[in-house]
Amino acid sequence: MKIIDVELIQFRLPVFSHGTKWGYGTDCEQQDGVQSITKIVTDEGVEGYASGGVHSYFYGAKSEEIEGLVKPLLVG
């Protein structure tokens, strides 16, 4: 089995807190939060999903991180 694709699916949702530089949340006015799901696909049709990213639970992964770092390491 080989990984043939890594895809980042991003979406927005309303949130009432934001992350601080120390990694915890604090209340705020409603704003859009961006989250992501990373999808991994194999040549046998198996798909796996992971939520979140490296920026605490407030922010998802960035497309540059997935395309530039994760995907080249996993595909093939």
DSSP file (Angstrom, degrees, kcal/mol; ACC not computed):
  #  RESIDUE AA STRUCTURE BP1 BP2  ACC     N-H-->O    O-->H-N    N-H-->O    O-->H-N    TCO  KAPPA ALPHA  PHI   PSI    X-CA   Y-CA   Z-CA
    1    1 A M              0   0    0      0, 0.0     2,-0.4     0, 0.0    41,-0.0   0.000 360.0 360.0 360.0 133.3    0.0    0.0    0.0
    2    2 A K        -     0   0    0     73,-0.0    41,-2.3    74,-0.0     2,-0.5  -0.954 360.0-117.6-126.0 145.9    1.3    3.4   -1.0
    3    3 A I  E     +A   42   0A   0     71,-0.4    73,-2.8    -2,-0.4    39,-0.3  -0.701  32.1 174.7 -78.1 127.2    0.1    6.9   -0.1
    4    4 A I  E     +     0   0A   0     37,-2.7     2,-0.3    -2,-0.5    38,-0.2   0.588  59.5  17.6-110.6 -15.4   -0.8    8.7   -3.4
    5    5 A D  E     -A   41   0A   0     36,-1.5    36,-2.6    69,-0.1     2,-0.4  -0.988  46.8-165.0-158.1 147.1   -2.3   11.9   -2.1
    6    6 A V  E     -A   40   0A   0     -2,-0.3     2,-0.4    34,-0.2    34,-0.2  -0.990  22.7-176.5-130.8 122.8   -2.4   14.3    0.9
    7    7 A E  E     -A   39   0A   0     32,-3.0    32,-3.4    -2,-0.4     2,-0.5  -0.942  19.2-144.6-126.3 141.7   -5.2   16.9    0.8
    8    8 A L  E     -A   38   0A   0     -2,-0.4     2,-0.6    30,-0.2    30,-0.2  -0.926  11.5-165.7-106.0 124.3   -6.0   19.8    3.1
    9    9 A I  E     -A   37   0A   0     28,-3.0    28,-2.5    -2,-0.5     2,-0.3  -0.943  12.0-169.9-110.1 113.5   -9.7   20.6    3.5
   10   10 A Q  E     +A   36   0A   0     -2,-0.6     2,-0.3    26,-0.2    26,-0.2  -0.796   8.7 171.7-106.7 147.8  -10.2   24.0    5.2
   11   11 A F  E     -A   35   0A   0     24,-2.2    24,-2.7    -2,-0.3     2,-0.3  -0.982  23.6-129.0-149.2 158.3  -13.5   25.4    6.5
   12   12 A R  E     +A   34   0A   0     -2,-0.3    22,-0.2    22,-0.2    20,-0.1  -0.826  25.1 171.4-109.8 147.9  -14.7   28.4    8.6
   13   13 A L  E     -A   33   0A   0     20,-2.1    20,-3.4    -2,-0.3     2,-0.2  -0.984  39.4 -94.5-149.8 154.1  -16.9   28.4   11.6
   14   14 A P  E     -A   32   0A   0      0, 0.0     2,-0.3     0, 0.0    18,-0.2  -0.513  44.6-178.7 -73.3 135.4  -18.0   31.0   14.2
   15   15 A V  E     -A   31   0A   0     16,-2.9    16,-2.2    -2,-0.2     3,-0.0  -0.929  27.6-157.1-131.3 157.1  -15.9   31.1   17.4
   16   16 A F  E    S+     0   0A   0     -2,-0.3    12,-2.0    14,-0.2     2,-0.3   0.055  76.8  48.8-121.8  21.9  -16.1   33.2   20.5
   17   17 A S  E     -A   27   0A   0     10,-0.3     2,-0.3    14,-0.1    10,-0.2  -0.973  62.6-154.1-151.0 162.4  -12.5   32.8   21.7
   18   18 A H  E     -A   26   0A   0      8,-2.0     8,-1.8    -2,-0.3     2,-0.1  -0.977  26.9-101.9-139.6 155.3   -9.1   33.1   20.2
   19   19 A G  E     -A   25   0A   0     -2,-0.3     6,-0.2     6,-0.2     2,-0.2  -0.431  30.2-144.6 -76.5 148.5   -5.7   31.6   21.1
   20   20 A T    >   -     0   0    0      4,-2.3     3,-1.7    -2,-0.1    -1,-0.1  -0.542  34.0 -98.2-101.5 173.4   -3.1   33.5   22.9
   21   21 A K  T 3  S+     0   0    0      1,-0.3    -2,-0.0    -2,-0.2    -1,-0.0   0.680 124.4  58.5 -67.0 -14.4    0.7   33.4   22.4
   22   22 A W  T 3  S-     0   0    0      2,-0.2    -1,-0.3     0, 0.0     3,-0.1   0.456 119.2-108.5 -93.6  -2.1    0.8   31.0   25.4
   23   23 A G  S <  S+     0   0    0     -3,-1.7    34,-0.3     1,-0.3     2,-0.2   0.481  82.0 104.8  95.0   2.3   -1.6   28.5   23.7
   24   24 A Y        -     0   0    0     32,-0.1    -4,-2.3    33,-0.0    -1,-0.3  -0.666  66.7-106.8-109.8 172.3   -4.8   28.9   25.7
   25   25 A G  E     -A   19   0A   0     -2,-0.2     2,-0.3    -6,-0.2    -6,-0.2  -0.634  23.6-168.2-101.6 155.8   -8.0   30.6   24.8
   26   26 A T  E     -A   18   0A   0     -8,-1.8    -8,-2.0    -2,-0.2     0, 0.0  -0.987  33.4 -96.7-137.3 147.9   -9.6   33.9   25.8
   27   27 A D  E     +A   17   0A   0     -2,-0.3     2,-0.3   -10,-0.2   -10,-0.3  -0.225  50.2 156.8 -63.6 150.6  -13.1   35.2   25.2
   28   28 A C  E     -     0   0A   0    -12,-2.0     3,-0.1     3,-0.0    -1,-0.0  -0.952  46.6 -70.9-158.5 173.9  -13.8   37.6   22.4
   29   29 A E  E    S-     0   0A   0     -2,-0.3   -14,-0.1     1,-0.2   -12,-0.0  -0.310  73.4 -74.3 -64.8 158.6  -16.5   38.8   20.1
   30   30 A Q  E     +     0   0A   0    -14,-0.1     2,-0.3   -16,-0.1   -14,-0.2  -0.322  66.7 160.1 -58.8 135.3  -17.7   36.3   17.5
   31   31 A Q  E     -A   15   0A   0    -16,-2.2   -16,-2.9    -3,-0.1     2,-0.4  -0.929  44.5 -86.4-146.6 169.3  -15.3   35.9   14.7
   32   32 A D  E     -A   14   0A   0     -2,-0.3     2,-0.4   -18,-0.2   -20,-0.0  -0.691  37.6-160.4 -82.7 130.4  -14.5   33.3   12.0
   33   33 A G  E     -A   13   0A   0    -20,-3.4   -20,-2.1    -2,-0.4     2,-0.6  -0.903   9.3-141.4-107.0 141.3  -12.2   30.5   13.0
   34   34 A V  E     +A   12   0A   0     -2,-0.4    26,-1.4    24,-0.3     2,-0.3  -0.903  25.4 172.5-104.9 124.4  -10.4   28.4   10.4
   35   35 A Q  E     -A   11   0A   0    -24,-2.7   -24,-2.2    -2,-0.6     2,-0.3  -0.774  11.5-155.3-120.7 169.5  -10.1   24.7   11.0
   36   36 A S  E     -A   10   0A   0     -2,-0.3    16,-1.7   -26,-0.2     2,-0.4  -0.987  14.0-152.9-147.5 156.4   -8.8   22.0    8.7
   37   37 A I  E     -AB   9  51A   0    -28,-2.5   -28,-3.0    -2,-0.3     2,-0.5  -1.000  18.5-145.4-125.9 129.6   -9.0   18.3    8.1
   38   38 A T  E     -AB   8  50A   0     12,-3.2    12,-2.0    -2,-0.4     2,-0.5  -0.859  14.1-159.6 -97.9 127.1   -6.1   16.5    6.5
   39   39 A K  E     -AB   7  49A   0    -32,-3.4   -32,-3.0    -2,-0.5     2,-0.4  -0.914   4.6-166.1-110.4 129.3   -7.1   13.7    4.1
   40   40 A I  E     -AB   6  48A   0      8,-2.9     8,-2.6    -2,-0.5     2,-0.4  -0.965   6.8-165.9-116.6 130.4   -4.6   10.9    3.2
   41   41 A V  E     -AB   5  47A   0    -36,-2.6   -37,-2.7    -2,-0.4   -36,-1.5  -0.929   2.4-156.2-120.4 138.5   -5.4    8.6    0.2
   42   42 A T  E >   -A    3   0A   0      4,-2.2     3,-1.6    -2,-0.4   -39,-0.2  -0.676  32.3-110.7-108.5 166.4   -3.7    5.3   -0.7
   43   43 A D  T 3  S+     0   0    0    -41,-2.3   -40,-0.1     1,-0.3    -1,-0.1   0.602 117.3  60.0 -69.6 -11.1   -3.5    3.4   -4.0
   44   44 A E  T 3  S-     0   0    0    -42,-0.3    -1,-0.3     2,-0.1     3,-0.1   0.310 121.7-104.2 -97.8   7.1   -5.8    0.8   -2.5
   45   45 A G  S <  S+     0   0    0     -3,-1.6     2,-0.3     1,-0.3    -2,-0.1   0.489  73.7 141.8  86.5   3.3   -8.6    3.3   -2.0
   46   46 A V        -     0   0    0     -5,-0.0    -4,-2.2     2,-0.0     2,-0.4  -0.626  31.9-163.9 -79.4 135.9   -8.2    3.6    1.8
   47   47 A E  E     -B   41   0A   0     -2,-0.3     2,-0.3    -6,-0.2    -6,-0.2  -0.958   6.6-170.2-122.4 140.0   -8.7    7.1    3.1
   48   48 A G  E     -B   40   0A   0     -8,-2.6    -8,-2.9    -2,-0.4     2,-0.4  -0.948   5.3-157.4-127.2 150.9   -7.7    8.5    6.5
   49   49 A Y  E     -B   39   0A   0     -2,-0.3     2,-0.4   -10,-0.2   -10,-0.2  -0.965   8.3-175.6-130.9 143.4   -8.5   11.8    8.1
   50   50 A A  E     -B   38   0A   0    -12,-2.0   -12,-3.2    -2,-0.4     2,-0.2  -0.998  15.0-146.0-135.6 140.1   -6.9   13.9   10.8
   51   51 A S  E     +B   37   0A   0     -2,-0.4   -14,-0.2   -14,-0.2     2,-0.0  -0.644  54.6  17.4-103.6 162.8   -8.3   17.1   12.3
   52   52 A G        -     0   0    0    -16,-1.7     9,-0.9    -2,-0.2     2,-0.2  -0.237  65.9-126.4  80.9-167.6   -6.5   20.2   13.6
   53   53 A G        -     0   0    0      3,-0.4     3,-0.3     6,-0.4     8,-0.1  -0.754  37.0 -71.8-158.2-158.2   -3.0   21.4   13.0
   54   54 A V  S    S+     0   0    0     -2,-0.2     2,-0.1     1,-0.2     3,-0.1   0.408 107.2  79.4 -95.6   2.0    0.2   22.4   14.7
   55   55 A H  S  > S-     0   0    0      4,-0.5     4,-0.5     1,-0.4     3,-0.5  -0.246 107.5 -90.7-106.5  43.9   -1.1   25.8   15.9
   56   56 A S  T >4  -     0   0    0     -3,-0.3     3,-0.8     1,-0.2    -3,-0.4  -0.081  61.6 -59.4  70.6-176.5   -3.1   24.7   18.9
   57   57 A Y  T 34 S+     0   0    0    -34,-0.3    -1,-0.2     1,-0.2    -5,-0.1   0.468 127.7  68.9 -80.8   0.2   -6.7   23.7   18.9
   58   58 A F  T 34 S+     0   0    0     -3,-0.5     2,-0.4     1,-0.1   -24,-0.3   0.750 101.7  39.7 -87.2 -24.6   -7.8   27.1   17.6
   59   59 A Y  S << S-     0   0    0     -3,-0.8    -4,-0.5    -4,-0.5    -6,-0.4  -0.953  72.2-136.5-131.5 143.8   -6.3   26.9   14.1
   60   60 A G        -     0   0    0    -26,-1.4    -7,-0.3    -2,-0.4    -6,-0.1  -0.218  45.2 -69.5 -83.9-179.0   -6.0   24.2   11.6
   61   61 A A        -     0   0    0     -9,-0.9     2,-0.3    -8,-0.1    -1,-0.2  -0.319  51.0-117.6 -66.7 155.4   -3.0   23.2    9.5
   62   62 A K    >>  -     0   0    0      1,-0.1     4,-1.9    -3,-0.1     3,-0.5  -0.732  14.0-126.0 -95.3 146.9   -1.8   25.7    6.8
   63   63 A S  H 3> S+     0   0    0     -2,-0.3     4,-3.0     1,-0.2     5,-0.4   0.854 111.0  57.7 -61.0 -34.5   -1.9   24.6    3.2
   64   64 A E  H 3> S+     0   0    0      1,-0.2     4,-2.1     2,-0.2     5,-0.3   0.869 106.1  50.0 -63.5 -35.3    1.8   25.6    2.8
   65   65 A E  H <>>S+     0   0    0     -3,-0.5     5,-2.0     3,-0.2     4,-1.6   0.916 115.7  41.1 -68.5 -43.5    2.7   23.2    5.6
   66   66 A I  I  <>S+     0   0    0     -4,-1.9     5,-3.3     3,-0.2    -2,-0.2   0.962 122.4  38.5 -70.1 -51.2    0.8   20.3    4.1
   67   67 A E  I  <5S+     0   0    0     -4,-3.0    -3,-0.2     1,-0.2    -2,-0.2   0.880 125.5  37.0 -67.8 -39.0    1.9   20.9    0.5
   68   68 A G  I  <5S+     0   0    0     -4,-2.1    -3,-0.2    -5,-0.4    -1,-0.2   0.735 134.1  11.1 -89.7 -23.3    5.4   21.9    1.2
   69   69 A L  I  X5S+     0   0    0     -4,-1.6     4,-1.0    -5,-0.3    -3,-0.2   0.757 126.3  38.2-120.5 -57.6    6.4   19.6    4.1
   70   70 A V  I  ><S+     0   0    0     -5,-2.0     4,-1.6     2,-0.2     3,-0.5   0.947 112.7  51.8 -70.6 -50.7    4.0   16.8    4.9
   71   71 A K  H  ><S+     0   0    0     -5,-3.3     4,-2.6     1,-0.2     3,-0.4   0.911 108.1  50.3 -58.2 -48.1    2.9   15.8    1.3
   72   72 A P  H  4 S+     0   0    0      0, 0.0    -1,-0.2     0, 0.0    -2,-0.2   0.826 112.0  49.8 -61.3 -28.7    6.5   15.4   -0.1
   73   73 A L  H  < S+     0   0    0     -4,-1.0    -2,-0.2    -3,-0.5    -3,-0.1   0.814 120.1  33.6 -76.3 -30.0    7.4   13.2    2.9
   74   74 A L  H  < S+     0   0    0     -4,-1.6   -71,-0.4    -3,-0.4    -3,-0.2   0.829  92.5  91.3 -98.5 -36.1    4.4   10.9    2.6
   75   75 A V     <        0   0    0     -4,-2.6   -71,-0.2     1,-0.2   -33,-0.1  -0.406 360.0 360.0 -71.0 134.1    3.5   10.5   -1.1
   76   76 A G              0   0    0    -73,-2.8    -1,-0.2    -2,-0.1   -72,-0.1   0.386 360.0 360.0 111.5 360.0    5.2    7.6   -2.8
